Amino acid sequence: MTNSSREQCDARAVFGRRASYYTTSATHTDRSTLDRLLGMAEITPQQTWLDVGTGTGHTALALAEQVNHAIGSDVTSEMLDEAIELTSQRGVDNVSWHLADVQALPYREASFAGVTSRRAAHHFIDIDLALHEMRRVLAPGGWLLIDDRSAPEDVDVDEIMHQLDRLHDPSHVRQYRPSVWRELLSRAGFELQSLSAYTQHRPIASLTRGVAPADAQRIEQIVASVSEDARHLMNVEQRAGTTFLNHWYLMLAARKGV
């Protein structure tokens, strides 16, 4: 088995176990963040959009409220089972669910007015190939919207956050700083329209919850031992006996050239 195949199997196993969690996760169901992301593009009722790495379908279901048809694709069947159940509960009839890999999308060129990806890109094994595929299936002038984990423009803290995320979730591949996203999009042939970074100050339990004891202990050790400069940038602080630290994210909108 190749490394990429092994990593993909790891991702499917991890997300298969966590599927029900993502259905109700406050992070993934946060409607204000969803609305902010979709508000970055020009969406019209006649369009068809694709959501890749859809998970349990929150972004695709939000798209379905605004477009003629939405498709949610994911590599994990258990995630899509949850999405199908949500669709039934909400009585939505203009969304479809497909088992598909973002690195080999089963759609013709120029099939979609827009492609979204929310909290998924840091799991893509080959980000360049994924962006190539997303651009391929976009119509000329089509929109790409991404909301994902990120990191500050500091190499040391970027690496620290990468270590923490890998310990938290072995299917994590890499988060990207805003400057790296600009380079990736340019290389893939996208025209960046807007990019905004944001942070959330979260308890360390958001990294250690559900993690093997040895990995949870390692996460706590890494955070406790960072340099003073990193501690300041990561906004590490104690509140009522609990460690809090920054998590970085970004939202971006880009377009395929006409």
ZASEKOL-987423 format. One line per 4 residues: number of its first residue (from 1); their letters; for each residue x, y, z of C-alpha. Coordinates in steps of 0.2 Angstrom, whole numbers. Layout:
N
NUM = a = X:Y:Z | ...
END
This chain:
258
1 = mtns = 0:0:0 | 7:17:-5 | 9:31:8 | -6:41:0
5 = sreq = -17:25:0 | -13:22:19 | -16:40:23 | -33:39:14
9 = cdar = -38:23:23 | -33:32:40 | -44:46:36 | -59:35:31
13 = avfg = -57:25:47 | -55:41:58 | -70:50:50 | -80:34:50
17 = rras = -79:33:69 | -83:51:71 | -97:53:59 | -111:55:71
21 = yytt = -101:68:81 | -100:79:65 | -119:79:63 | -121:89:79
25 = sath = -103:97:81 | -105:116:85 | -90:120:74 | -98:111:59
29 = tdrs = -116:117:62 | -111:135:65 | -123:144:54 | -115:161:56
33 = tldr = -99:154:49 | -108:145:35 | -117:161:30 | -102:171:30
37 = llgm = -93:159:19 | -107:158:6 | -109:176:7 | -92:178:-1
41 = aeit = -98:173:-18 | -111:178:-31 | -124:163:-29 | -140:163:-39
45 = pqqt = -155:151:-39 | -151:143:-56 | -134:137:-52 | -127:119:-47
49 = wldv = -114:119:-34 | -102:105:-27 | -96:104:-9 | -81:93:-7
53 = gtgt = -76:84:9 | -94:87:14 | -94:77:29 | -111:76:36
57 = ghta = -117:88:24 | -120:105:33 | -112:116:19 | -121:107:5
61 = lala = -137:108:14 | -135:127:16 | -131:128:-2 | -147:119:-7
65 = eqvn = -156:133:1 | -149:145:-12 | -146:135:-28 | -155:124:-40
69 = haig = -145:109:-35 | -131:105:-23 | -120:90:-23 | -110:84:-7
73 = sdvt = -95:72:-10 | -85:63:3 | -73:48:4 | -82:42:20
77 = seml = -98:32:17 | -103:34:36 | -102:53:34 | -113:52:19
81 = deai = -125:41:28 | -127:54:42 | -130:67:28 | -143:57:20
85 = elts = -152:56:37 | -151:75:39 | -158:77:22 | -173:66:26
89 = qrgv = -176:75:42 | -176:92:34 | -186:87:19 | -173:94:7
93 = dnvs = -175:87:-11 | -162:97:-21 | -146:89:-14 | -137:73:-19
97 = whla = -123:64:-10 | -109:55:-19 | -94:45:-13 | -80:53:-21
101 = dvqa = -61:58:-19 | -57:76:-21 | -41:71:-30 | -51:62:-44
105 = lpyr = -68:70:-45 | -81:60:-56 | -88:75:-65 | -85:83:-82
109 = easf = -76:99:-84 | -85:115:-81 | -100:106:-72 | -102:118:-58
113 = agvt = -105:136:-55 | -96:135:-38 | -86:123:-27 | -85:124:-8
117 = srra = -74:115:5 | -76:118:23 | -64:112:36 | -58:98:24
121 = ahhf = -43:105:15 | -31:101:29 | -35:82:26 | -31:82:7
125 = idid = -16:71:4 | -11:81:-12 | -17:99:-11 | -11:104:-28
129 = lalh = -20:89:-36 | -36:93:-26 | -36:111:-32 | -33:106:-50
133 = emrr = -48:95:-49 | -59:108:-41 | -54:120:-54 | -57:107:-68
137 = vlap = -75:105:-63 | -78:123:-62 | -86:133:-76 | -76:148:-82
141 = ggwl = -79:162:-69 | -84:149:-56 | -81:151:-38 | -71:142:-26
145 = lidd = -75:145:-7 | -64:137:7 | -65:138:25 | -51:129:34
149 = rsap = -38:127:48 | -23:139:45 | -8:146:55 | 0:162:58
153 = edvd = 14:169:47 | 27:162:59 | 36:146:54 | 39:140:72
157 = vdei = 21:142:78 | 15:134:61 | 25:119:65 | 19:118:83
161 = mhql = 1:119:77 | 4:105:64 | 12:94:78 | -4:97:89
165 = drlh = -16:93:75 | -7:77:70 | -8:71:88 | -26:76:89
169 = dpsh = -31:68:72 | -19:57:62 | -29:60:46 | -23:78:47
173 = vrqy = -10:82:33 | -6:100:34 | -14:117:38 | -8:132:27
177 = rpsv = -3:149:31 | -12:163:21 | 4:166:11 | 5:148:6
181 = wrel = -14:148:1 | -10:163:-11 | 4:153:-18 | -6:137:-20
185 = lsra = -21:146:-28 | -10:155:-40 | -1:139:-45 | -18:131:-48
189 = gfel = -24:145:-60 | -36:153:-48 | -39:172:-46 | -40:176:-27
193 = qsls = -54:187:-24 | -53:189:-5 | -45:180:10 | -48:184:29
197 = aytq = -40:175:43 | -48:173:60 | -44:164:77 | -54:155:90
201 = hrpi = -47:155:108 | -51:137:113 | -48:125:128 | -34:112:126
205 = aslt = -48:99:128 | -53:103:110 | -36:95:105 | -36:81:118
209 = rgva = -54:76:119 | -56:58:112 | -37:56:109 | -26:41:115
213 = pada = -20:45:133 | -1:45:127 | -5:58:113 | -16:69:124
217 = qrie = -1:69:136 | 11:74:122 | -1:88:117 | -1:95:134
221 = qiva = 18:94:135 | 21:103:119 | 9:117:124 | 18:118:141
225 = svse = 35:119:134 | 34:132:120 | 45:147:120 | 39:163:127
229 = darh = 37:171:110 | 27:156:104 | 17:157:120 | 13:175:117
233 = lmnv = 8:172:99 | -2:157:103 | -11:167:117 | -8:152:129
237 = eqra = -16:156:146 | -24:148:161 | -42:151:165 | -49:142:181
241 = gttf = -36:129:179 | -39:126:161 | -26:130:147 | -33:140:132
245 = lnhw = -24:143:116 | -27:151:99 | -33:140:84 | -31:149:67
249 = ylml = -43:148:52 | -46:157:36 | -59:160:23 | -56:163:5
253 = aark = -65:166:-11 | -56:163:-28 | -62:162:-46 | -58:152:-61
257 = gv = -53:163:-75 | -65:166:-89
END
